[in-house]
């Protein structure tokens, strides 16, 4: 199972998105191997353009399983942010939250975000880094 980060969904959902990312993600979606979180949906909502409807986006994600965030995990997210900072890594709060969810659910995070790769040596975060496909286009 894979948690798909916002940095991937923006390419998958837009006609102008990266074709290689779209091609790699499609079979995972079809096979039911992708998940999302409420936070990632919120990030996608903040990126909607005027012609896009929030209800259409939510409807598109209806069949995609959502990984819940347990409120007890805040302590983990806070600890993670502090550990990363002590190692000189300063990801966004959103990335700390998404990494926490991926680790707690023991899923691999697919992304195009260098912050997650910077976290990887410090945490037990499993990732698939697809930034290489952005450079190829």
C-alpha positions in Angstrom: 0.0 0.0 0.0 1.2 3.5 -0.8 0.4 6.9 0.7 0.5 9.3 -2.3 1.7 12.8 -1.4 0.2 16.0 -2.7 3.3 16.5 -4.8 2.3 13.5 -6.9 -1.4 14.0 -7.0 -1.0 17.5 -8.6 0.6 15.8 -11.6 -1.8 12.9 -11.6 -5.0 15.0 -11.6 -4.1 17.8 -14.0 -4.1 17.3 -17.8 -0.8 19.3 -17.9 0.7 17.1 -15.2 3.9 15.1 -15.7 3.1 12.2 -18.1 5.6 9.8 -16.6 4.1 10.3 -13.1 0.6 9.8 -14.5 1.7 6.6 -16.2 3.4 5.2 -13.1 0.5 6.1 -10.7 -2.4 4.9 -12.8 -1.8 1.1 -12.3 -1.4 1.7 -8.6 -4.7 3.5 -8.5 -6.4 0.8 -10.6 -5.0 -2.0 -8.4 -6.3 -0.2 -5.3 -2.8 0.3 -3.9 -3.0 4.0 -3.2 -4.2 5.9 -0.1 -4.6 9.5 0.9 -5.0 11.4 4.1 -7.4 14.2 5.0 -4.4 16.6 5.2 -3.4 15.8 1.6 -7.0 16.4 0.5 -6.8 19.8 2.2 -3.6 20.6 0.5 -5.2 19.7 -2.9 -8.2 21.9 -2.1 -6.0 24.9 -1.4 -4.5 24.4 -4.9 -7.8 24.4 -6.8 -8.1 26.8 -9.7 -11.3 28.8 -10.2 -12.7 26.4 -12.8 -12.3 23.4 -10.4 -15.0 22.4 -7.9 -14.2 21.1 -4.4 -17.0 18.6 -4.7 -15.6 17.2 -7.9 -12.2 16.7 -6.3 -13.7 15.0 -3.3 -15.9 12.8 -5.5 -12.8 11.7 -7.5 -11.2 10.6 -4.2 -14.2 8.7 -3.0 -12.9 5.2 -3.9 -9.3 6.0 -2.6 -8.9 4.8 1.0 -8.1 7.4 3.5 -5.5 6.8 6.2 -6.8 8.3 9.5 -4.7 10.4 11.8 -5.1 9.3 15.4 -5.0 12.4 17.8 -2.6 10.5 20.0 -0.1 10.7 17.2 0.5 14.5 17.7 3.2 13.6 20.3 4.9 11.5 17.6 4.7 14.3 15.0 6.1 16.8 17.5 8.9 14.5 18.5 9.7 13.9 14.8 9.8 17.6 14.0 12.2 18.1 17.0 14.5 15.2 16.0 14.7 16.4 12.4 15.5 20.0 13.5 18.3 18.7 15.7 19.7 17.0 12.6 19.5 20.2 10.6 16.4 19.1 8.6 13.6 21.6 8.6 10.6 20.2 6.7 7.2 21.9 6.8 4.7 21.0 9.5 2.6 19.4 6.8 5.4 17.1 5.7 6.0 16.1 9.4 2.3 15.2 9.7 2.3 13.2 6.5 5.5 11.4 7.4 4.0 10.5 10.8 0.9 9.1 9.1 2.9 7.0 6.7 5.1 5.6 9.5 2.2 4.9 11.8 0.4 3.0 9.1 3.6 1.4 7.9 3.0 2.4 4.3 5.5 3.6 1.6 5.2 7.3 0.8 5.4 8.2 -2.9 6.4 11.8 -3.4 8.3 14.5 -5.4 9.4 16.4 -2.4 13.1 16.6 -1.3 12.1 17.1 2.3 10.9 13.5 2.6 14.3 12.2 1.3 16.1 14.4 3.9 13.9 12.9 6.6 14.6 9.3 5.5 18.1 8.8 7.1 16.8 10.1 10.4 13.4 8.3 10.6 12.0 5.0 9.6 10.2 6.5 6.7 9.8 4.3 3.6 9.6 6.3 0.4 9.5 6.2 -3.3 11.1 9.4 -4.6 9.7 10.2 -8.1 11.5 13.6 -8.5 13.6 12.0 -11.2 10.6 11.8 -13.5 10.2 15.6 -13.2 13.8 16.1 -14.3 13.3 13.8 -17.3 10.4 15.9 -18.8 
